[in-house]
Every structure is written in structure tokens, then in C-alpha cells.
């Protein structure tokens, strides 16, 4: 179950920061900017300060990784990687990304199987790390 919660958070983290499509140089730049924001703590904090929904998801992410900063950074790193695949599958169209999110919610296993083997392995490894540690209060 934690793996599916991780998947949802991974996808939402990227999609909440992204707008546009990948058809032009400007939109490709949007993808790169989103990925950079996901990987850069300072940029991410600025974004989270401005976006209430993303901040809520960030709090959920912190909770699911038991407030462990290293695991949180791994989660954001995975999010950046997975988000690129999703954005390209959707042709950069934010509406199609939302449709993919809806499909994912209906079938998380199918969504997980659509990822690269490396991405699946990273998600499974993080889920194992999270499951093996008692929750902090």
C-alpha cells in the first residue's frame, strides 16, 4: 500500500509544478524547470510557499517517509525521473497528464508496470526502507 501512496505523491509532486506541453522549446524548458525544482531544495521551498496544494502533498510526502530528509530527497528524485516519462507520454499536455493520473488511481499496478525497470526498483527500494522503520511521532 505504501508503494501506491508513494506513486501518487511522486506523480502529483511533478504535475502540480508543471504547465504547458512539450511541443516547443519553451515547453521543453518548462519540463526541465520542473525537474530542477523537484531536485533543488531551495527552489522547491519557494514553490511550496506559493502553492497550497503542492505544500499539502509535500506534507504528505514528509509523513510517508517518516520525516527522513534523505528519503524525502530520494522521493523527489524519483518524482523528477517519473515525471519526465509522464510528461512525454502526455505530449506535455497538462490535461492528458491529469487523465493519466486518473487512470493511475484506478490501476496503480498498471501505472507502476509502465515505468522503467530502474524507476520501479527505486520505488520498491524506497517503499522497503519506509516500511522497515517505525513511524516517528
DATASUL-V931035 format. One record per residue. N is the residue number from 1. PHI is phi in whole degrees, -180 to 180 (999 if undefined). OMEGA is omega in radians with two decimals (* if undefined). BURIAL is I if it has 9 or more other ideal C-beta (glycine too) atoms within 8 Angstrom, else O. Layout:
BEGIN
n=N phi=PHI omega=OMEGA burial=BURIAL
n=N phi=PHI omega=OMEGA burial=BURIAL
END
This chain:
BEGIN
n=1 phi=999 omega=3.12 burial=O
n=2 phi=-62 omega=3.14 burial=I
n=3 phi=-61 omega=-3.13 burial=I
n=4 phi=-71 omega=3.06 burial=O
n=5 phi=-64 omega=3.08 burial=I
n=6 phi=-60 omega=3.14 burial=I
n=7 phi=-59 omega=-3.13 burial=I
n=8 phi=-61 omega=-3.13 burial=I
n=9 phi=-63 omega=3.14 burial=I
n=10 phi=-56 omega=-3.10 burial=I
n=11 phi=-70 omega=-3.09 burial=I
n=12 phi=-66 omega=3.14 burial=I
n=13 phi=-57 omega=-3.14 burial=I
n=14 phi=-74 omega=-3.04 burial=I
n=15 phi=-69 omega=3.14 burial=I
n=16 phi=-71 omega=-3.11 burial=I
n=17 phi=-99 omega=-3.00 burial=I
n=18 phi=-109 omega=2.96 burial=I
n=19 phi=-145 omega=3.13 burial=O
n=20 phi=108 omega=3.11 burial=I
n=21 phi=-128 omega=-3.05 burial=I
n=22 phi=-93 omega=-3.06 burial=I
n=23 phi=-73 omega=-3.08 burial=O
n=24 phi=-125 omega=-3.14 burial=O
n=25 phi=-58 omega=-3.14 burial=O
n=26 phi=-62 omega=-3.12 burial=O
n=27 phi=-76 omega=3.02 burial=I
n=28 phi=-62 omega=3.09 burial=I
n=29 phi=-64 omega=3.08 burial=O
n=30 phi=-61 omega=3.10 burial=I
n=31 phi=-61 omega=-3.12 burial=I
n=32 phi=-63 omega=3.13 burial=O
n=33 phi=-64 omega=3.10 burial=O
n=34 phi=-63 omega=3.13 burial=I
n=35 phi=-63 omega=3.12 burial=I
n=36 phi=-64 omega=3.12 burial=I
n=37 phi=-61 omega=3.14 burial=I
n=38 phi=-65 omega=-3.08 burial=I
n=39 phi=-94 omega=-3.07 burial=O
n=40 phi=-105 omega=-3.06 burial=O
n=41 phi=-58 omega=-3.10 burial=O
n=42 phi=-64 omega=3.12 burial=O
n=43 phi=-63 omega=-3.14 burial=I
n=44 phi=-64 omega=3.14 burial=I
n=45 phi=-62 omega=3.09 burial=O
n=46 phi=-62 omega=3.14 burial=O
n=47 phi=-64 omega=-3.11 burial=I
n=48 phi=-64 omega=3.12 burial=I
n=49 phi=-64 omega=-3.08 burial=O
n=50 phi=-89 omega=-3.01 burial=O
n=51 phi=-115 omega=-3.08 burial=I
n=52 phi=-61 omega=-3.13 burial=O
n=53 phi=-64 omega=3.12 burial=O
n=54 phi=-64 omega=3.11 burial=I
n=55 phi=-63 omega=3.10 burial=I
n=56 phi=-63 omega=3.12 burial=O
n=57 phi=-67 omega=3.09 burial=I
n=58 phi=-60 omega=3.10 burial=I
n=59 phi=-63 omega=3.07 burial=O
n=60 phi=-64 omega=3.11 burial=I
n=61 phi=-62 omega=3.12 burial=I
n=62 phi=-61 omega=3.14 burial=I
n=63 phi=-64 omega=-3.08 burial=O
n=64 phi=-69 omega=3.09 burial=I
n=65 phi=-98 omega=3.08 burial=I
n=66 phi=58 omega=3.12 burial=I
n=67 phi=57 omega=3.11 burial=O
n=68 phi=-90 omega=-3.08 burial=O
n=69 phi=-59 omega=3.13 burial=O
n=70 phi=-67 omega=3.12 burial=O
n=71 phi=-68 omega=3.10 burial=I
n=72 phi=-64 omega=3.12 burial=I
n=73 phi=-65 omega=3.07 burial=I
n=74 phi=-64 omega=3.11 burial=I
n=75 phi=-61 omega=3.11 burial=I
n=76 phi=-67 omega=3.10 burial=I
n=77 phi=-64 omega=3.08 burial=I
n=78 phi=-62 omega=3.13 burial=I
n=79 phi=-57 omega=3.13 burial=I
n=80 phi=-61 omega=-3.13 burial=I
n=81 phi=-66 omega=-3.12 burial=I
n=82 phi=-68 omega=-3.12 burial=I
n=83 phi=-59 omega=3.12 burial=I
n=84 phi=-60 omega=3.13 burial=I
n=85 phi=-63 omega=-3.13 burial=I
n=86 phi=-64 omega=-3.14 burial=I
n=87 phi=-61 omega=3.14 burial=I
n=88 phi=-71 omega=3.09 burial=I
n=89 phi=-61 omega=-3.12 burial=I
n=90 phi=-88 omega=-3.11 burial=I
n=91 phi=64 omega=3.14 burial=I
n=92 phi=79 omega=-3.11 burial=I
n=93 phi=-79 omega=-3.08 burial=O
n=94 phi=-63 omega=3.10 burial=I
n=95 phi=-68 omega=3.10 burial=O
n=96 phi=-66 omega=3.07 burial=I
n=97 phi=-62 omega=3.11 burial=I
n=98 phi=-65 omega=3.07 burial=I
n=99 phi=-63 omega=3.09 burial=I
n=100 phi=-62 omega=3.10 burial=I
n=101 phi=-61 omega=3.14 burial=I
n=102 phi=-64 omega=3.09 burial=O
n=103 phi=-63 omega=3.12 burial=I
n=104 phi=-59 omega=-3.13 burial=I
n=105 phi=-62 omega=3.12 burial=O
n=106 phi=-78 omega=-3.07 burial=O
n=107 phi=-144 omega=-3.12 burial=O
n=108 phi=-61 omega=3.12 burial=I
n=109 phi=-63 omega=3.12 burial=O
n=110 phi=-65 omega=3.11 burial=I
n=111 phi=-64 omega=3.12 burial=I
n=112 phi=-60 omega=-3.13 burial=I
n=113 phi=-70 omega=3.12 burial=O
n=114 phi=-82 omega=-3.14 burial=O
n=115 phi=-82 omega=3.10 burial=I
n=116 phi=-70 omega=3.10 burial=O
n=117 phi=-56 omega=3.13 burial=O
n=118 phi=-64 omega=3.13 burial=O
n=119 phi=-63 omega=3.11 burial=I
n=120 phi=-60 omega=-3.13 burial=I
n=121 phi=-63 omega=3.13 burial=O
n=122 phi=-63 omega=3.12 burial=I
n=123 phi=-65 omega=3.13 burial=I
n=124 phi=-62 omega=3.14 burial=I
n=125 phi=-64 omega=3.13 burial=O
n=126 phi=-66 omega=3.11 burial=I
n=127 phi=-61 omega=3.10 burial=I
n=128 phi=-64 omega=3.13 burial=O
n=129 phi=-61 omega=-3.11 burial=I
n=130 phi=-68 omega=-3.10 burial=I
n=131 phi=-68 omega=-3.07 burial=O
n=132 phi=-86 omega=-3.10 burial=O
n=133 phi=-114 omega=3.08 burial=O
n=134 phi=-62 omega=-3.13 burial=O
n=135 phi=-67 omega=3.07 burial=O
n=136 phi=-83 omega=3.09 burial=O
n=137 phi=-98 omega=* burial=O
END
